[in-house]
Amino acid sequence: MQNRRQNSTSKLQDQTDAKSEINDLARREIPPPQPIDNELWSIKIICHKTGLSRASVYKYIELGLFPRQRHLGPGRVAWRSSEVKNWIETRR
């Protein structure tokens, strides 16, 4: 009988410890999530954001002066916004 009480008490203590640990974790300050900049921009957006013409964008790519586009499918390409933003920043 006494062994059963010890087991019950032990289980109750384990549950209390687990709840306490969960509460401690919940009280910790969690930093806000960092935004992930993985938008894809079309040539139209690229031209608007950079002020370049479509022909200039492709000429810069050919010369290795502009980020390469990603092929999304037949006749469809896009650029990672983060790469283009970095390119714009380096030009200032």
N, C-alpha and C positions, 0 to 999 in steps of 0.2 A: 504494500500500500504506500509505504513511504517512498519507494522508488518511483511510483506513478506520479506522486506529488512533485518530486524533484524534476521529472521529465516535463510535467506541465509548467512548472515554474521556469525551467530552462527555456522552453518554447516561448513562453510569454516574454521572458527577458530578451530572447533573440528578436522577436517581433518588435518590441519596444526599441531595441538598438537600431533595427532596420528603419523604423519610422523616424527616429531621431536623425539618422544619417541622411535620409531623404529630405527632411526639413532643413538640415544644414546645407545641403546642395541647393535647395530651392532659394535659400536666403542669400547665397553668393551673388555678387553682381556679375551679370553676364554682359560682356561688351556687345555693342550693336553689331550686326552683321555688316561686313564690307560689301559694297555694291560690286557686282560682277559686270564689267563692261564688255559684253560680247554681242552687241547689236551688229547686224549686217547692213551695210549701206549700199544702195544702188548707185550707178553712175550719175543719175540725176541728183541724188543727195550729195555725192562727192563734189560735183560741179558747183552746187549751191554753197557748200561748206568751205570749199577752197578758193572759189572765184576763178577756177580754171575752166577752160573749155574741155569738151569731151576729147578732142584731138590732142590737146596738151597733156591731159592725164595719161593717155595711152603712149604718147611720146616719152613722157617722164618714166613710165614703166619700162619702156624699151631701153632707155638709157640707164636704168637701175636707180633712178632718183625718186621713185614713188613706190609705196608698198604694192605688192602683187595682189591681184584679185583672186578670189576663191571661185572655183567653178561649181555651181549649184545644180546644174543640169543642162540639157541642150539649149544653147542660146541664152543662158542665165548665169550672170556672175555678180559677185558682191565683194565688198571689202569689210574687214573687221574695223569697227569704228575706233577701237583703241589704237590701232596701228595708224589710222589716218589722223587721229587727234595728236598722236606723238609727232607725226610728220609735220603737222601744222605748227606745233610748238617749237620745233627745231628751226622753222623758217622765220620765226619772229626775231 
